[in-house]
Amino acid sequence: MIIKLGGKYIRKLNCKKTEYFDIEVYFNNSKACIRALADSGNSLKDNLGGNEIIICEYKSVKSFFPNDIEIKSDSVEMFKLLSETEIRNKLRLIPFKSLGENNGLLLGLKADKAVIKTPKPVEIKNVVIGVYCGELDSNGLFNSIINYETIL
């Protein structure tokens, strides 16, 4: 019993605390300010060039999309609709796997850059925004997810 409790205590000491980062994302003439959870389990990369991917709730990057198009959860349908607009050259479909989703597709948007607000800001030029139509955190602590290694 003592060994079991001691092992839990040691694992807790070695475990990183949850980290959040404020990030500014730039697209055309718009800027979105997001709060991202740094997730070491997020290994998504853009299949066209290996760009970093930041998963964002749609409502946090809504200003990047044409006002006359209603964004829906079907990424393929949205890709088709948006491919008829001025942002067509910045669109991506990002394949992913997760629990309960073996062959998912996420709508992606190639941003101009992202700036991670740290004591020494980190600028990422090659970044794609993966648009998630749901809510990432029911407590509202973050609205985006970024690969922890992107911040290092």
C-alpha positions as CSV (number, residue, x, y, z in Angstrom):
1,M,0.0,0.0,0.0
2,I,2.8,2.4,0.9
3,I,4.6,1.7,-2.4
4,K,1.5,2.2,-4.4
5,L,0.8,5.6,-2.8
6,G,4.5,6.6,-3.1
7,G,4.4,5.8,-6.8
8,K,1.4,8.0,-7.3
9,Y,3.1,10.9,-5.5
10,I,6.2,10.6,-7.6
11,R,4.2,10.6,-10.9
12,K,2.3,13.6,-9.7
13,L,5.5,15.5,-9.0
14,N,6.8,14.7,-12.5
15,C,3.6,15.5,-14.3
16,K,3.5,19.0,-16.0
17,K,0.7,21.2,-14.9
18,T,-1.9,22.2,-17.5
19,E,-0.6,25.1,-19.5
20,Y,-2.6,27.7,-21.5
21,F,-1.2,30.3,-23.9
22,D,-2.7,33.4,-25.4
23,I,-2.2,33.5,-29.2
24,E,-2.8,36.1,-31.9
25,V,-3.7,34.5,-35.2
26,Y,-3.6,36.7,-38.4
27,F,-5.5,36.0,-41.6
28,N,-5.8,38.5,-44.4
29,N,-6.7,41.7,-42.7
30,S,-8.2,40.1,-39.6
31,K,-6.8,39.1,-36.2
32,A,-8.2,36.6,-33.7
33,C,-7.1,36.4,-30.1
34,I,-7.4,32.8,-28.8
35,R,-6.5,30.9,-25.6
36,A,-4.9,27.5,-26.3
37,L,-4.3,24.5,-24.3
38,A,-0.8,23.1,-24.9
39,D,-1.4,19.4,-25.6
40,S,1.5,17.0,-26.0
41,G,-0.9,14.4,-27.4
42,N,-1.8,16.6,-30.4
43,S,0.4,15.6,-33.2
44,L,-1.6,17.0,-36.2
45,K,0.4,18.4,-39.1
46,D,-0.9,19.9,-42.3
47,N,-0.7,17.2,-45.0
48,L,0.4,19.9,-47.5
49,G,3.8,21.0,-46.3
50,G,3.8,19.8,-42.7
51,N,2.6,23.1,-41.3
52,E,1.7,23.4,-37.6
53,I,-2.0,23.1,-36.8
54,I,-3.9,25.0,-34.1
55,I,-7.4,23.6,-33.5
56,C,-9.8,26.5,-32.9
57,E,-13.5,26.7,-32.0
58,Y,-15.2,28.3,-35.0
59,K,-16.7,31.1,-32.9
60,S,-13.1,32.2,-32.0
61,V,-12.0,32.6,-35.7
62,K,-15.4,33.5,-37.2
63,S,-14.1,36.8,-38.5
64,F,-11.8,34.9,-41.0
65,F,-14.8,33.6,-42.9
66,P,-17.2,35.3,-45.4
67,N,-20.3,36.7,-43.5
68,D,-22.8,35.2,-46.0
69,I,-21.8,31.6,-45.4
70,E,-23.1,29.7,-42.4
71,I,-20.4,27.3,-41.1
72,K,-21.6,23.8,-40.3
73,S,-20.0,20.8,-38.8
74,D,-19.6,18.9,-42.1
75,S,-16.0,19.8,-43.1
76,V,-16.3,18.4,-46.7
77,E,-19.5,20.4,-47.3
78,M,-17.9,23.5,-45.9
79,F,-14.8,23.0,-48.0
80,K,-17.0,22.8,-51.2
81,L,-18.9,26.0,-50.2
82,L,-15.8,28.0,-49.3
83,S,-13.9,26.9,-52.4
84,E,-16.3,29.3,-54.3
85,T,-15.1,32.3,-52.2
86,E,-12.0,34.5,-52.1
87,I,-10.4,32.3,-49.4
88,R,-10.3,29.2,-51.7
89,N,-6.5,29.2,-52.0
90,K,-6.1,29.0,-48.2
91,L,-8.4,26.0,-47.6
92,R,-7.3,22.6,-46.4
93,L,-8.9,19.3,-45.4
94,I,-7.0,17.8,-42.5
95,P,-7.3,14.1,-41.9
96,F,-7.3,13.0,-38.3
97,K,-7.9,10.1,-36.0
98,S,-9.2,10.3,-32.5
99,L,-11.3,8.3,-30.0
100,G,-14.5,7.4,-31.8
101,E,-13.3,8.9,-35.1
102,N,-11.0,6.7,-37.2
103,N,-11.1,8.7,-40.5
104,G,-12.2,12.2,-39.7
105,L,-11.7,15.4,-41.7
106,L,-11.3,18.8,-40.2
107,L,-11.7,22.0,-42.2
108,G,-8.4,23.9,-42.3
109,L,-7.5,27.5,-43.1
110,K,-3.9,28.6,-43.9
111,A,-3.3,31.6,-41.7
112,D,-0.7,34.3,-42.4
113,K,1.0,33.8,-39.0
114,A,0.4,33.1,-35.3
115,V,2.1,34.8,-32.4
116,I,2.3,32.9,-29.1
117,K,2.4,35.3,-26.2
118,T,5.2,34.2,-24.0
119,P,7.9,36.3,-22.2
120,K,9.8,35.9,-25.5
121,P,6.9,35.8,-28.1
122,V,7.1,32.9,-30.6
123,E,6.0,33.7,-34.2
124,I,4.9,30.8,-36.4
125,K,4.7,31.6,-40.1
126,N,3.6,28.2,-41.4
127,V,0.3,27.6,-39.5
128,V,-3.0,26.1,-40.3
129,I,-6.2,26.7,-38.3
130,G,-8.3,23.5,-37.9
131,V,-11.8,24.7,-37.4
132,Y,-13.9,22.8,-34.8
133,C,-17.6,23.7,-34.8
134,G,-18.2,22.5,-31.2
135,E,-16.9,23.6,-27.8
136,L,-13.5,22.4,-26.7
137,D,-13.9,23.2,-23.0
138,S,-17.2,23.4,-21.2
139,N,-15.6,25.5,-18.5
140,G,-14.4,28.2,-21.0
141,L,-10.8,28.0,-20.0
142,F,-9.6,27.6,-23.6
143,N,-11.0,27.7,-27.1
144,S,-8.1,26.2,-29.0
145,I,-5.6,23.4,-28.8
146,I,-1.9,23.6,-29.8
147,N,0.8,21.0,-29.9
148,Y,3.1,21.6,-26.9
149,E,6.2,21.2,-29.0
150,T,5.2,24.2,-31.1
151,I,5.7,26.5,-28.2
152,L,9.2,25.2,-27.3
